């Protein structure tokens, strides 16, 4: 309870001070909604952020640090349920106060006010965001009260993280290129901060956990906290750079509040390093010696409150306004919000760069975990196959190039670049990552738990050996799913969404990697798939190639797909849109040939073994 009070008091104090400095709650000269709405909006947003953090942190504590039969597991889910209920109410209040601040309607109980509020929630982007968030919170509140199993808790945790995504789509203005990077940074920031704040729950479950077990729980969660802190620091830096754009802007009220937030987060990181490197080992050696640790934890929660309050005030503080370029918008700027990139020459294949933060972070984390696991095996006297390590590194670097390099920079403007990117992900990145054998590496390098709780290795094993994965990697499912995915991404009405919308592009990349991984698993994976007859595996390879070839013929012979997008881009260099689409069909046909060669080679090696 003391820890909770420290967190709330520090957050409210930081919010009030930051709003006073930045003017986020100052009266407007025109159409002012009143002090209740002006102060209610940042306060409700602060409650949303803190309840989301409590919900996410509680679920991750339950999933990664304790056992199902422990009282700490039950308490963690109870806290998550309460936080989900608070999250629901706070999201509804934030949506209401946002409506009041933006439109300043005459507040009454009449039908006109209700009609205005309904149109805001349904017809505007900001209203839809808070409506979806409120509905998601209500669903999560019900589910967290109902579930008490491993699988149910994992599902609710994923849904809880997904519920934070709509919130990340707000809070930044500017050109579309910086907007997309800022949106990705905010989403990563929200999710990582929510998991990181799970340290609060560690103080709550202390009353139902023995001292010896508590030391183990703290050590386990400190690993998660280190990863979350790194993501918070990285995403926060990117978001700040986009919002400020110049170092001189640090002297503005927006920059001063940002400095307070950065200082608080840095101090938290220092405290976390202290108790991870020194105090946790001391606690494991002497569980009764925990006074210093809990003092540091309370200090950390106070700093967390300061950072949370500053973040809520920052959302209401306008960043420094920079002069906008004059002149009429080009067709590309009207469609994408960003100017058309330079002509795609040979040098641009290697120099073009449009960072996709999500997959850049995923690739870096993948490399860190893989290399650390290999080094751990080496320290034990084992030698990991260098060809597997090479395949994993090549796969992650290729993923970065596809998503952040030339293909990432041009896929929204050129149809063939979109096709080539998806083909490389399907027949290049996914097989290379599978050849790296990350699950086998984790099985050999990870510290397995013997107390019934689950860590990263245990969860990976559960996922890879689950009925869902076995079913999805079966030829009768994997091949038709791949054919459907190719059709949807290249020739359906979803095409414009996957090239013109940030969420659509991320979903297309993720779906391609998942489907490609399931196909590879169907050929070389476990759970009996490797013992399938050779004829069945060849049928998978041929089926995939035929599906890709059929779609390639269609897009080469059909009319211009997404003509109101690629045909209206105003591009004067390179192939004409219709010719470029025909070339995209050739690229897909080449991909089908590569799939036959690679698949046949894998089947041959499997038969030889």
N, C-alpha and C positions, 0 to 999 in steps of 0.2 A: 504494500500500500504506500509506503514512504517513497519507493521508487516511482510509482505512478504519479504521486503528487509532485515530485520533483520534475518529472517530464512535462506535466500539464502546466505548472506554474511558469517554468522557463519558456515554454512554447508561447504562452499567452503574452508574457512580458516582452519577448522578442518581437511578436507580431505587432503589438501596440507601438513599440518604439520604431519599428521599421515603417509602419504605416504613417507615423508622424513625420519621419524623415523624408520618405518618398512621396508623401501626399496621396497615397492610394485611397484614403478615406476622406479626402478633403471635399467640401461641397463644390458642385459644378455650377458654373455661371449660368448655364442654360439647362432646363429640364432636369433639375436635381431631384433624385428619388427620395431624398430624406436621409437622416442619419441611420435609421434602422436598416435600410437596404445597403447603404454604403459600408457600414460596419458589419452587418450580418453576412455579406458575401464573403469577405476574407476569413471571418471566423468560421463559417460553415465549411469553407474550403480547407481550413486547417484541420477541422474535425474529420473531414473526408480523408485527408492525407494520413492522419494519425490512426484512424480506425482501419484504413486499408493496410497500413503497416502492421498493426496488431493482428489483423486477420491473416495476412501472408506469413508473418513471422511465426505465429502460433502453429499454423499448418506445417511449416517447414521444421519446426522443433519436433512436432509429433512424428513426421516422416523420417527424420534423419538422426534423431538423438535418443529416443526412448522406445520401449516395447509396447505392443498393443495392450498387454495385460497390466501394464503399470498404471498407477493412479495418475502419474504425470501425463500420460497419453490422453486420458479422459479429460483432465483439467485443461490441457492444451486445446482440445476440440471445443470445450465449453467456452473458453476465452475467445476462440475464433468465431463461435456462433454469436456471442455478445457483440464482438467487434463488427461482424457482418450486419447485425441489426442496426447498430449505430451508423455504419457506413450507408445503409439504405436511407435512413432518415436524413442524414447530413447531405447526401446526394440530392434528395428531393428538395431540401432547403436551399442548396446551392443553385439548383435549376430555377427555383422561384425567385431568389434574390437577383440572379442574373437577368431574368425577365424584367424585374422591377427597375434595375439600374439601366438597362439598355433602352427600354420603351417608356419608362416613367408613366405607367397608366394610372388612372384614378382607381385606387383600391376600394372595392366594395364587393358585396355578395351577389351582385346582379349577374345576369347571363352575359352581358357584354364583356365584363372582365374575364369570366371563365372562357368565353370564346377566344379572346385575345391570347390568354395563356395557352389554350389548346393549340392555336395556330403556331405559337412560338415553339412549343414542344414537338410539333409534328413537321412543320414546314421550314424551320431554320436549322442550320447545322449545329449551332450551339445548343439549341433546345433538344435536338435529337440525341446529342451526346449525353446530356444529363438524364434524359428519359431512359436511354439504354442502360446507363450506369445504375440508375435507381432500380430498374427491373432486375438487372443482374445481381444487385445487392440483395434484393428480396429473395431471389432464388437461392443464393448462397446462404442466406440466413436459415432457410428451411433445411437445406442439405447438410449444413454443419451441425444442426441439431439432430439429424437423422442418422448420419453415417458414424460408424465406429470400427470400421475395418481398414486394412491396408489399402485395398483397391479403391474403396469409396473415398478415403481421405486423399489419395493421390489424385483422383479425378476432381475433387473439390478444389484442391490446391491449384491445379492447372486452370480451372475455371476462374478462380480468384485472381490469378495473374492476368488472365485474358480480360477480366473486367476492368483492369486498369488501362488497357490500351486506348479505349475511346477518350479518356481524359488526356492522354498524351497528344491528341490531335489538335488541342487548343493551346493558346498562349504564345503564338509567334506570328508575326506579320513580316512581310517582305517578299522577295521573289521566290518562285516555286523551288528553285534549286536549294537555297538556304532553308526554305520551309521544310522540305523533305528531310534534310539532314537534322534540322532542329527537332522535328517530330520524332524521328528515330532516337535521337539523344534523350528526349524527354521520356519516351516510353521505357528505354533502358534504365534511365535514372529512377523512375517511379518504381519499377519492378525490383531493382537492386536495393533501393532504399527500404521498400516494404519488407524484404527478406532480412535485411540488415537489422532493422528495428526489432527483430525477434529476440534480441538480447533482453528486452523488457520482460518477456515471458520467463526467461531463466530465473529472474528474481521471484516470479509468482510460483513456479513449480518447486521452488526450493523447499517449501513447507511440507511437500508430500514425497520428497526424494531424499534418500540417505546421503550422508556427507561423502562417502566413497563413490557412490553412483553420480553424485552431482559433479564431482571433479571430472569424471569421464564425459558427462553430458556437455560440460563447458568446453572441454578440449575438442569434442566433435563439432560443436557449433562454431567454435572459433575459426575452424577451417572455412566454413560457409561464410562467416563474417569477413574474412580476408578477401575472398573472391568478390563478395558483394561490395566491399569498400572500394576495391580497384575499379569495379564497374561504375560505381557512383562518382568516383573522382574523375574517371575518363569522360563519362557522358556529361557530367557537370561542366568540365572544361570546354568541351565542344559546344555545349549550349551557350555558355558565357561568351565564347569567342564569336558566335553567330549574333548574339544579342548586342554585344558592344561594338564589334568590328574595329575599333581603334582603342589604343591604350589610354588616350586622353579621356575616353568616356568613363573611366574608373572614378573620376572625380565627380560624376553626376550622382544624384540620389540613387539611381538604379545600380551604379557601380559600387557605391558605399555599402548598400545592403548586400550586394553580391560578395563583397570582401568579408563582411561579417559571417556570411554563410560558409565561405571557403575556410576561414580561420577556424570556425567551429568544427567543420568536417575534418580538417587537418589535425586538430587537437584530438578528436575521437580516434583517428588513425594511429596517432602516437600512443594513446592509452591502450588501444587494442594490441599494438605491438608489444607494449610492456607486459601486459598480463598474459599474452600468448607465449612470449619467450621466457618469462621468468616465473610469474605467479602461478600459472596453471601447473607447471611441473612441481612447484613447491606444494601445491594443494594435493596433487596425486600422491606425493610422498608423505604428506601429513594432512589428511582431509579436514582435521579440526582447525587448521590454521588458515582461515579464509577471511579474516577481518579486513585486511588490506585490499583484497580483491573486491569485496563488496563495496568498499569506499570508492574504489576506482570505477566500479560499475555505476554507482549513483552519479559520479561526476560525468561519466560518459552519457548517461541518460539526460542529465541537465544540458550538456552540449547538444545532444540530439534534439532536445526541445528547442534550443536556440536556432538550430539549423532549420527545423520544421517551421517555426514561426517566421523566420526570414524568408523561407521558400514561399510560404503562403502570401506574404506581403509583396514579394517579388512579382508574383503573378498579377498583382493589382498596380504595380508601378510601371509606367511606360518607360521603355528604353530610350536612350538618346535618339533624336530624330535626325537622320542624315538626309541630305538633299537627294531627291529622286531624279534619275536621268530624264531629260525632256525628249519629246518626239513621239510619233505615233508607234503603236505596238506592231510588231511583225506578226504574221500568221502563227509562227511557232510560239511566240510569246503569249498570244491569245490562248492557244491550246494547252501549252505546257507550263506557262508562267516563267519560262527561261528562254534566252535567245538561242537561236539555232547554232549548234557547234560548228567549228571550222570544217572545211572540206576534209573528208576521210581519206587521207593520203597514206602511203606506206609507213611513214614515220609515226602517224597517229596511232597505229596499231600498238606501238610501244610507249608512246608518250601521253596519250589521252588518259585522264584520271578523273573519275567522278565517284568519290568514296561512298560506299554503302556501309554505314556504321554497323548495322546488325550483323552482316556476314563477315565484316572485318573483325569484329569482336569475337564471333564464333570461331573463325579461323585461328586467331591468336590464342584463344583459350584451348582449342584443340591441339595446337602445337605445344603449348606449355604442358598440358597434361600428358601428352604422348612422350615428350622428351623426358619429363620427370619420371615417368614410369619406366622408361628404358634405363635411365641412370640408377633407379632403385634396383632394377634387376642386376645391373652391372655390379652394384655394391654388394649384392648377395652372391656374386660369382657366376651368374648366368649371362649368356650371350644371346641377345635378341637378333633375329635375322635382319641384316642391314638392308636387304631388298624390300622387306616389309616397311621398314622405317622410311626408305626412299619413296615408296609408293604413297605413304601417308603425307609426307612433306610435299610431294608433287601434287597430290590431290588438294591439299589446303591452299597451296599457292595458286593452283589453277582456279579454285573457287574464288579467291580474291580477285584474280584477273578478270574472270567472267563478270563478277558483280560490281567491281569498282574500276576496272580498266576500260579499254576501248569499247567492248561490247556493252558494258554498263552505261557508258557515256552516250552511245548512239542507239540503244535498243528502243528508246521512245520515239525516235525519228525515222528509223530505217527498219523495214519489215524483216529483211534478211538478217540483220544483226540480232533481232529478237529470236529468230529461228535458230541461228547459229549458237546463241547463248544457251538455249534450252537443250539443243542436241549435245553440246559439250558437257553440260551438267548430267545428262542422262547416260551417255556412253563413254564419258571421260572421267568426270569428277567422282561419280558414285562408284564405279568399279575400282578406281585408285584408292579411295577411302576404304572400301571393303578389303582390298588386297593388303592394306596396312594391318588388318586383324586387330582392331582396337579392343574388342571384347576379350579375345584370348590374351592380349597383353595385360588388360585389367585383371583377368583371372589369375595371372601369374604374379603380378606386381602388387596388387592391392592387399591391404591388411584386412583379412576376413574377420567378421564379427562372429563371436560365439555365444553372445548373450540373447539372441533372438531379435535384436534391433536390426535396422537396415541402413547401410551406407550406400555410397555411389555404386560399388560393385554389386551388392545384393539387388539393388533396384535395376541395374542393367541386366543382370541375369534373369530376373523376373520378367522384364519386358521382352527380352530376346527369346525366352522359352514360353511365352504366353500363347494361348490358343489363338488370339487375334493375329499375332504375327505369323504363326504357322499357317493360318487360313489365308491371310493376305499374300503370302509368298508362294502359295500353290499355283501351278501353271494356269489352271482354269480360272483363277481370279486375277493374278498379277498381269498376265498378258492383255486381257480385255481392259483392265484398269489403265494400263499404259496407253493402249489405243485410244481410250476415251479421253485421257489427259492430253494427248497430242492433238486430238481433234479440238478440244476446248481451247487450248492455248494458241492454236494457229488459225482456226477457221470458224470459230463460233462467235456469238455476240459478246463473249467474255474477253475477246482479244483486246478491245480498247481498254477495258478495266485493268488488264495485266500489264499494259505498256504505259498507261497514262495516270494510274493511281498508285500511290506508295504501297498501300496495303495489298492491292492486287499484285504488284510486282513481287513483294515479299512472299505472298501465298503461292505464286507460281513457282518461285525458286524452291521454297520448302517442299511443295508437293512433288516437284520433279526429283529432288534428292531422295525423298521418302520412297517414291515409286521405283526409282532406280536401285535403291538399296534392297528393296523387297525382291526385285528381279534377280539381283546378284545372289541374294540369299537363297532364292529358289534353285539356283544352279550349284552353289558351293556351300550353303549354310548348313546349320545343324538341324536338330529335331527330325532327323530322318530325311530331310530334303536332299542331302548328299547321296542317299542310297536309292534315289529314284532311278528308274531305268534310263539308259542313255537315250533311248528313243523319246522319252518324255522331255528330257532336257533339250534335245534338238528341236522338238516341237515348240518349246518356249522360244528358242532363238529364232526359228523360222516365223513363228507367229508375230513376234515383235517386228522383224524386218518387213513382213508383209503389211502390217498395220502402218508403219512409217512410210512405206512406198505408196500405199493407197492414198494417204493424206497428201503426200508430195505431188502425186498426179492431180489430185483435186485442186490444190492451191495454184498449180501451174496452168490449169485449164479454166478455172472459174474466173469470174469477174473480180475486180479489185476489192479485197477484203478490208473492212474498216476504211472505206473511201473518205468518210468525213474526218478521218484522222490523218492517215498517211498521205492521202491525196490532197489534203488541204494544208499541209505543213509549209508550203511555200519554198521548198528546197529547190535550188537552181543548179546544184552540182550533183555529180554521181548519176546513177541510173534513174530513169523515170519510175514513178511508183509502181506501174504495172510490170515493167521489166524487172524491177527489184523483187516483186512478189514471185515472178517466175524463177528468179535466181534463188529465192528462198526455198522453192520446191526442189531445186537441184541440190541445195545444201541438205535438205531433209532426206533426199534419196541417197546422198553420200553417207549420211548418218546411218541409214538402214544397212548399207553395205558394211560399214564399220562394225555395226552390231552383229552381223553374221560372222565376220572374221573373229572378233573378240569372243563372242559366245561359243563358236565352234572350237576355238583354242582352249577355252575353259573346260568345255565338255571333254575334249581330248585328254587334257591333263588329269581330269577327274577319273576318266576311265583307266588311264595309265596307272594311277595310284591303286 
